[in-house]
Amino acid sequence: MNENSNPSRRNPPSTQGEAGLEEARLRQQAIGVKLRHMFDEVVNEPVPDEFLDILRRADEKSSSGSGA
């Protein structure tokens, strides 16, 4: 087998490591952008009426129970 046919020998190890680190950084950055976008979508969703009713009833119970 010829040494030049091995793809891992084409670039020096330091260059391959730097390229791998840069690729990992870019991948992490892309994941972060997508996570922030998803988070923003969830934050901007309206609260369902059923959930607001539950919270309202809980507030009424806690305010009527604490007056004793």
PLY file of the C-alpha trace (Angstrom):
ply
format ascii 1.0
element vertex 68
property float x
property float y
property float z
element edge 67
property int vertex1
property int vertex2
end_header
0.00 0.00 0.00
1.32 3.42 -0.94
1.63 6.03 1.85
0.21 8.74 -0.43
-3.05 6.82 -0.88
-3.92 7.17 2.81
-6.22 10.25 3.16
-5.15 10.88 6.76
-1.59 11.53 5.59
-2.50 14.29 3.13
-2.55 17.09 5.75
-0.28 17.40 8.75
-2.02 16.42 12.03
-2.01 20.02 13.35
-3.89 21.24 10.27
-6.42 18.44 10.54
-6.96 19.18 14.22
-7.49 22.89 13.58
-9.94 22.14 10.78
-11.80 19.75 13.07
-12.01 22.35 15.83
-13.29 24.98 13.41
-15.89 22.54 12.09
-16.99 21.73 15.65
-17.27 25.46 16.47
-19.36 26.09 13.37
-21.59 23.15 14.21
-22.09 24.39 17.79
-22.83 27.89 16.52
-25.48 26.54 14.11
-27.07 24.52 16.91
-27.11 27.61 19.14
-28.80 29.69 16.46
-31.49 27.05 15.94
-32.06 26.66 19.70
-32.44 30.42 20.15
-34.92 30.52 17.26
-36.95 27.67 18.77
-36.89 29.30 22.22
-38.10 32.61 20.78
-40.98 30.83 19.03
-42.06 29.12 22.26
-41.81 32.34 24.29
-43.97 34.19 21.78
-46.72 31.54 21.71
-49.97 32.64 23.35
-50.94 31.04 26.66
-53.94 28.70 26.19
-57.21 29.92 27.74
-57.58 26.67 29.69
-54.23 27.25 31.37
-55.14 30.85 32.21
-58.38 29.59 33.82
-56.43 27.11 35.95
-54.05 29.86 37.09
-56.97 32.20 37.85
-58.70 29.54 39.98
-55.46 28.79 41.83
-55.00 32.51 42.59
-58.58 32.74 43.88
-58.08 29.74 46.16
-54.80 31.03 47.56
-56.18 34.53 48.20
-59.35 33.23 49.90
-57.38 30.69 51.98
-54.77 33.18 53.22
-57.31 35.54 54.76
-57.91 33.27 57.77
0 1
1 2
2 3
3 4
4 5
5 6
6 7
7 8
8 9
9 10
10 11
11 12
12 13
13 14
14 15
15 16
16 17
17 18
18 19
19 20
20 21
21 22
22 23
23 24
24 25
25 26
26 27
27 28
28 29
29 30
30 31
31 32
32 33
33 34
34 35
35 36
36 37
37 38
38 39
39 40
40 41
41 42
42 43
43 44
44 45
45 46
46 47
47 48
48 49
49 50
50 51
51 52
52 53
53 54
54 55
55 56
56 57
57 58
58 59
59 60
60 61
61 62
62 63
63 64
64 65
65 66
66 67
